[in-house]
């Protein structure tokens, strides 16, 4: 289902590309929003051990500060695509920034982990709406050059990955973990003011329908699955107990109902055509596995460095910086070369390199050179992500470029869903382990195997070369 080129849609009401100075300002603005969201993910991962101690929380519940953020994004991303069509991408973008900023301010003032988790869920709704609305804005602005613009837009994420861990380590070491949320407030205010002035109004499609039943089913599915895994991770719950089995049964029922609803509803939250087939179905599975192995791994690196190697919080945070630098080192080149290489080759190279980086981190011995070995493994993983991510992003978009916002949301949903699964299962294992550091090393080995499993899927993805 491939539509006519974007540039040809002006007759149907889709705006053509803006003049270059204007569109570059818009690109910079929406990139700043993504930058803020990326800082928030890595900065919180760095502070996870400190949050656990300061709020007197178990590791499985402190990890919810990360997983609930991913969960909120899973639900918000595809929903934001629908709402962007209904109310316009500019309105959704500005509202999501304001919501994210207000929730960040609330997170900085909490005194218990449960309230923090609740506010992180609100923050995630705002953060999850950034990517679909902003990607749609970028695609509208750049027309036929959307493939490179979207690729470069996605590559902004690692910049926050470089700065976030350093800021997190500095705040935790010299001030307080509360600063990791306060930093979002001035950035968010500036984004709302500048966005209102600079972003052009986007077309609305009043015929678009929301699907509250589908949204509710997906939320129940994810919350129930996570709750069961979290209960299992408390250390006192067995896999045969009702505290684990009951939520997982609810998740299975919700999953079956969600798929049936997507297949039968007139205007489902996620159309069934975007969930199945060798095109969309394969890429959804690919994104889920990459989310579990690469994104889930990133959230747990500082915890691994502290638990197994006794590395300080500030130094542990810089491991995420090493990963982000590795990604930045090749992402821009991968975007430029994408029309020549096609999708499959960089995706295969990326999966192999990520698996190598994960294996390296799992096998680093404890000693004087442990930090440098971990830095090498993290950087290798970043290189793999730099190869793979631009191709993965555009592979799905090229299947149906007229559904940019919806597809971006769906892609993010599966990646974040994989990250939720990876983080939740790993923290459950750590909470029950006598040696969390060694247990986490084994999970990195499993993640490496998952990345190798993505390679056969790549050959099912439609390849593409040349200009769009």
Protein Blocks (a to p, Z undefined) as FASTA:
>chain_A
ZZddfklmmmnopacdddfklmmmmmmmmmmmmmmmmmmmmmmmmmmmmmmmmnopafkl
mmmmmmmmmmmmmmmmmmmmmmmmmnopklmmmmmmmmmmmmmmmmmmgcbfklmmmmmm
mmmmmmmmmmmmmmmmmmmmnmmmmmmmmmmmmmmmmmmmmmmmmmmmmmmmmmcfklmm
mmmmmmmmmmmmmmmmmmccddddfkbccdfklmmmmmmmmmmmmmmmmmmmnopacfkb
mklmmmmmmmmmmmmmmmmmmmmmmbdfbafklmgcjklmmmmmmmmmmmmmmmmmmmmm
mmmmmmmnopafklmmmmmmmmmmmmmmmmmmmmmmmmmnommlmmmmmmmmmmmmmmmm
mmpccdfklmmmmmmmmmmmmmmmmmmmmmmmmmmmmmommlmmmmmmmmmmmmmmmmmm
mmmmmmmmmmmpcblmlmmmmmmmmmmmmmmmmmmmmmmpccdedjZZ
